[in-house]
């Protein structure tokens, strides 16, 4: 029996997971991955650092970490000897007494909105109970419907969701379904809702290993299993999709997309196509071969261009964020637990599970005074990423503040006039990188997500990527596995929790029920 020829466009998490799942059946599939970039990983990239200056030789500059629930992601890491590491998350939102709050110690802002915080928990339950209806309502409308104070939304809810879901300046338009999933769904939630503080004190998150090395090892392994991984190769278009197969046109990638001077494009025919690229790229590549359903569903996903500046400008950072413990921002403790939180933040005692003492935020947000629903996000990567500690054999980073590595993310280039980007010292910039990011608008969950099952598997074409549901590395991996499953590959069981999540994603995005390890081959 001839092998099924499968071409996967895109070597990010989704494309690589799809290829890895198909590669388990070398007798059934001839797999080709085509990726325009010179390395695999998509947005999961790493850069080199001066270890003598910054305390480590590398930094993950795109995807940095995630939830302990990312079982498939960690399973792939560990296959190649790369370990994720737990971190006790510290967050700093806003600046000054009227805008600052944190999950490290009690703040006056959290006290001020304590009634809203408690009501928020009740509303999350209502959203869960009325999911088909209220789940599609944008967060900004829900906050008005349930009479939350405007400042509670602007200063607490919007920055929190923007930061952890990467929804940026579209947070007000995010569906309530995603809000509820973030706090309640065991497979997706990043933390438990706290009725006293909204965000719990020092929840456990996970930082990723060196992603450049991991993806390099993954590529090498796939090649050893017969997968044809073509990096630095771009797909210029899908020529046709019919009963004879899928005809794809490719050529060597060039840095200047507008002026091609290299070899002419060539065409190849495959039996099946997996588009593991962003929705707008998938729509563009399909071109005239796209069906009206594909145009409608893919056209509902909206993306925004953001820029990340990796830098070491501590003065800029201190100007816009609360980087040090300030007793004037601390509320009076109301319990022994809050007394311990203050002692921890003042570097006078350990935190949960023996966490090394000291207020050292990892995530930050800055809201614009003229439009508080729009924000800038930043990271103190030295405090967050584990290698700054482990490479120096220390419980917390021993790097002086003036040599910390920061990232500042400026959202949606149409808001360029609001950005504080020009205040970063040019001499302290390490890297600039543009990203094309999904906006999790409520329309996405009214049009794109429910529409995926009606286009997946049609015309020898499947779609994979985190955009099919929510922007998480774990979702990207699972979407790629789901595409391989639809092509007949087996799902490799390794964890009951992970298997349950896979079954949910398969049903939501493909309309197919997971039949377990003994299933018949999916047509």
N, C-alpha and C positions, 0 to 999 in steps of 0.2 A: 504494500500500500504506500503510495507516494506521500511524502511529508507535506503538511499544510504550510504554505509559505506566508508568514506573518511579518508585516512591516510595522514597527512602532516608531512614530515620529515624536521625538522628545525624550531626552535621557535624564529627566528630573526624577524625583522619587516615584511618581506614578509609572513612568515608562520603564524604569529599572525594575520596579516590583513586578510589573507585568512580564517582563522578559525573564526574570528569575523564576517566576511561577511556571512559565511555559518551558523553561530550560530543564525542568524536572522530568520532562517527557521528550528526550532527545530523539526518540524513534518516531515521534508524531509531528514535531514542528521544526521548521527551518526559520529561525528568528533573525530579523535584521532590525537594529536600532539606528535611526538617523538623527543626529544632533548637530545643530549649527555651531554651538560653542566648542571650544577646544578641550573642555573637560565636562564630565557628567556632573549632575547634581542640581541643575536649574538654579533656584535661589538659595540652595544650601551650599554656600561657598565659604572658603577660608582665605585669609591673606597672611602674609609673613610679617613679623614684627622684629625689631631690634631687641633681642633678649637682654642685652646689657643695659638698655635704657628702660624697657618696660617690664622686665621680669619674666617674660616668656617669649617664645619664638613664633607663636601663631595666634590667630583670632578667628572665630567664626563670625563673619560680618553680615550674613543674611539671616538664616534660621539659627537661633541661638540655643533654644531649649523648648521644653514643653511640660506636659503633665505626666505624672507617674503612670497614667492609664495608657500611654502610647506603646502598647505591647508589641505591635507589629514592627514599629520603628526600632525598638530595642532588640527585638529578635534578629533583625537584619544586622544591626550593629555587632551583636555578639557572635554572629557567624564568622566574622572576620577579626575577632579579637579586639573590638573597640567598645569600651565601656562608657555608658552615660553616668553622670554623677549627681547625687542629690544636693540640693541647696535650699536653705531656709530663706524664703523670699522676703525681701524688704522693699517697700514701695514708698515713694514720696510724691504726693499729688499737690500741685499748686505751690504758692509762695505767700508768706505773710499770714498774720493771724486770721484774716478774712478769707483766705483761699487755701490754706494748707491743711492736709490731713495725711495720716500715715497708718500703716498696720503694725507699727513698731511700738507705739506708746499712745495713751489717750490724748486726743486733741480737742480743742474747743469746738471745732467745726463738727466733729462727730457728735459731741454733746448737743450742739445746737439742732441737729437734724435727727435726734434719736427717735422721735415719733415717726418720721418718714422712713427711717431704716426698718423699724418694726413693721410698719404697714407694707413696706416693699416685700417682705417675706410672705405676707398674706396674699399679696397680688401675684407673686410667683405661683402660688398654688392655684389661684383662679385661672391664670394663663394655662396651666397644665390641664385643668379640668375642661377648659373651653378651647383647646388647642386648634381645632379646625377653623375657628372663627377668630378668636383673639390672637392666635399665634401669628396671623398675617398683619396685624396692626403694627405700624412703626412705633418705636419706643417713644418718640416725642409726643405722639397722640395718646399713648397709654398713660403717660405721666400727667397729661391734662385730664384725661377721663377719670382718673382716680384722685385728682386734686392734690398731687404732690406739689411742694413748693418749687418754684422755678429754679432757685439757687441749688436745691438738692439735686436736680437733674444736671444743671450746668457744672457744678463743682464736684459732684460725687459720681453720679451714674454714667454720664457721657465719658469722662476721662477714664473711668474704670474699664468700660467696655471697649473703648478705642484702643487702650493700651494692650489689653490681653487678647483681643480678637483681631487686632490689626485693621480695624474698620475705619480708623482715622476720622476724617472730617465728614464721613457719611454715617457716623454713629447714630445721629438722631433719626435716620431713615432705616435703621436696622430693624428687622422683624422681631417681634416679641418672642417668637418661637426660639430664636437663637439665644436671646437673653435668658429664657427659662432653661434651655439646654446647658448653658454655661454654668448655671448654679446647681442643676438637678440631675442631668443625665449622667449616669455612672461612666459611660463611655467617652463623654466629651467634657465634663466639667473640669475646671482647673482647680477649684477649691470648694469648700462648703460655705453656704450662706451663713453669716454670723448676725444674729438679731440685735447684737449690741453695737457692732462696729462695721457691719456690711462685709468687709474683707477680713478674714480671720488673721490672728497674730501669727506671723512667721509660718505660713503654710509650706509644705514641701513641694518644690518643683524640681525639674531635672535639667541639667545642662548637657549639651551634646558633645561627643568627642570631636576630634579634628575631622571635619567633614570632607575636606579635600583628600585626605589620606583614605578615609572610609570609601568614598565613591571611587577613588582610584583602585582600591582593592576589589571593590564590587565589579568594576569593569573587567579587571584582569580575570576574575573568576568566571564571569559570563563568557568571556572569550575562550577560556579553557574548556567550556562546556559546549562550544560550537556556535555561540551567538556572534553574529557579525555586527560589531559595534563600530559605527562610522561616525567619528567625531569630526568637527570642522567641515561638516557637510550639510547643506541646506536643501530643503524641499521647496521648489519654486511653485509647485502646484500639483493638484490631483487632476490628471488628464481625463480619466473615465472610471466609472464604477458600474459594472454590469455583470451578467452571468459568466463572462469570461474572466472576471477578476477585477483587481484594482490596479490601474496604471498610474505610477508616481514618477514625477520628473524631479531630478536632483542635479546638483552641481556643487563643486567645492565652495565653501563659504569664504567670503571676503569681508574685511573690516568695513569697507565702504559699500553698503547695500545699493546705493543709488547709481554706482558706476561699475559694472561688471566687465573685467578685462581678462578673466581667466578662461578655462576650458568651457566649451559649450555644454549645455545641460543634456543629460541622458535620461532615457525612460526605462523603467523596469516594471514588470507585472508581478503582482502578489495575489494571494487568495483572500487575505484578510488585512484590514487596516485598523490600527489603534492610534487615535489622535490623542497623545498624552501632552498636549500643549494647551495654552490658555484658550478660552472660548472664542475670543475675537480672532486669534491666529487660526484656529480650526475653521472658522467660517471663511476667512480669507483664502486658506489653502483649498478648501472645497470648491470655491469659486462657482462656476456655472453648473457643477455637478451637484450642488447642494439642493436638497428638497425644500419645499416650503416649510415643513416642520422643522428641519434643521436651521433654516434661516430665522424662524420665529424663536426657537428655544435659545440658540446660541446668541442671537441678537439681543436677548434680554439681559445678558451679563455685561455689566459696565465696569470699566477699569480706569484707574487714575495713575498718573505718573508722579512718583515720589522720589526724593533723593536722600540718601544717607551719607552723612559726613562723619567719617571716623577721624578723631582728633585727640589732642591732649591739652586743650585749652581749659584749664581749671578755673580761670578767672571768669570766662564766659559762663561756665557751668554754674558757678556760685552766684552769678548775677541773677539767673532765672530759676534756680532751684534751691531747695533747702538741703544742703549737702552735709550739714553738721547738726548735732543735737542742740536745740535752742530751748532752754527752760521756759521762755516766754510763750512758746507755742504748745506747751504741755498743759493739759487739763489736770485738775486735782484728781488723784486716784480714788476710785470708789470701791476697790476690792484689793485683796492681797495679790491677785493675779496682775492687776494694773500697777501695783507698787513694784512687782518684779519686772514688769515690762519697762518701767522707767529706769530702774536700776540697770537693766540690761543695756538700754539705750545710752545711759551715762557711762558705760564701760565699767560698771561696778558689780556685775554678776552675770552668770551664763544665762542663755535663753533656753527655749524648749529643746529637749533631747541633748542637752549639753552644748548647744550652739555657742561658739566663741562670742564673747560680749562685744558690744559696740554698735551704735547706729551707723550703718553703712548701706544706704539705699542702692538698689540695683536698677529699678525702673523709676522713671520720672515723667511727669507731664507738665506742660505749660499752656495755659489757655489764653487766648487773645482777649484783652479787655473789651475791645469793640465788638467782638463776636465770640462769646465764651463757649459756644458749641464747636468751635474749631480750635484745634490744639497742635502743639508740637510734642513729639515724644522723644525721650532720650534714655540712654542706658549708661551706667557706669560699668563697663565691661570688666574692669579690674575687680570690682566687688562681686560681679555676677558669675563670670565664667571660671570654671574650676581650675584651669591650668595655672592661673595667677597664684593660687594657693599651693596646689600640689607640686608644681615645678620648683617651689621654694620650701617644700616640706613644712608648711605652716598652717595653722587652723584658720587663719584669715590672711588676706593678702598683705605682705609686709612692704608693699610698694609705697613710697611717699606720694601724697596726693598730687603734687605737681607733675608726677610721671604716670598718673592714671590714664588709661585709654577709655575715651568716651565715644558714644555714637549719638548723633542728633539727627532725627528724621523729620524732614520737612515735607508736608503732605499736599498733594494736588497742585501741580505747577501753575494752575490758573489762579491760585492764591499767593503767588510769588510776592506780591506787594506787602503781605503781612509777615513774611518769614523774617526771622532774626539771623539768618544764615550769614549775612555780611559782617556780623559782629565777631565771628570766629576768627581768631588770629591765623592768617594764611600760612605762617611759618610752622604752625602746629597741626596742620591738616595732614593726616596720614593717607587717607583714601577718600575718593568720591565715587559713589555708585548710584545709578538710576535704577528704579524698579517700576514695574508695571503691575499695580496691585488691584485686586478685586474689591469692589465696593459692595458690602453685604446689605444692599438696600432691600426693603420689604418686597419690592417687585421681583427680586431674585428668587424669593421663596414662593411667589405667586405664579411665576412663569417658568423660570429655568429649572429649578429643582423638580417640580412635579412633571415637567416636560421631558426629563432625561430618559425615562423608561419608554417613551414613544419614539426616540431616535436611536437609542442604543441597540445595536444588533441589526439595524436595517442597512441594506445596500453594502453588506460586507464591512460595516464600519462600527467601531466602538469608541467611546470617549472616556478619558480618564484624567484626573487632576483634582486638586483640592477644591477648585471652583465649582465642582459638581454638587457640593454641599456646603462646606465651610472651610476657610483657609487655615488648615493645619497640616503639618508634615505627615502625621499619622493618617489623616483622611486621604492624602495623596497616595500613600503606600497601599491602603486598602482598596482604593478605587482602581489601581493598577492590577491588584490581585483579582478583583471582581471581573475586570475585562478578560483576564486570562481564563477565569472560571467559565465565563460565557463561551469561550472558544473551545472548552472541553477539558481544560487542565484541572487537576485536583487541588482542593484547598488543603494545605498541610496543617493539620491540627497540632497545636503546641500549648494552648492555654484556653480554658473555657470562656474566660472573660473576652479574650480576643476573638474567639470564634463567634460569640454572640454579637459583637460589634460588626464583624464581617457580614453576618447574616442580615443585620439591619441595613447596612449600606447597600448590599446587593438588592434587597427588596425595594428600597427607596429609589435608587438610581437606575435599576434595570427592570423592576417589576417582576423579579424572579425569586422564588423561595429557595433557600439553601436546603439541600436534601441530605446533608451530612456526608460522611466519608464513603458511604456505600451507594451514593447517588448514581443514577444512569447518566451517561454523557449528555450534556446540555446541547441541544441543537442550535 
